[in-house]
Amino acid sequence: MQEINLEFKEELFKTQNEIISFNCELHEHLQKAMKDFIEKHPNWDQYRIIQAAIAGFLMQNGFHNRNLTRLYIGNMFAMNFEDK
């Protein structure tokens, strides 16, 4: 299993709405399910599904904070919560 690099560079966290991209291989059945879901729900895309899934997983497994909750709720209900 490949080790994940968890080192963070401070200058990357200077703005509020950071987006970090990563490559991830998905199982064929998971890919097909996502494709079918997106075809039936055009207001969703793969990025929104992945964000909601990761946020939901973390919340269900005991990681709670306001920003994670906002991201999860925002993705689930197509809301945009920006810190003002």
FENTA-V391823 format. One record per pair of residues at least 12 apart in sequence whose C-alpha atoms are under 6 Angstrom apart, sorted by the first residue. I is the first residue (numbers start at 0). J is the second residue. If there is no record, write none. Layout:
# FENTA-V391823
i = {I:I}
j = {J:J}
This chain:
# FENTA-V391823
i = {51:51:54}
j = {71:74:71}
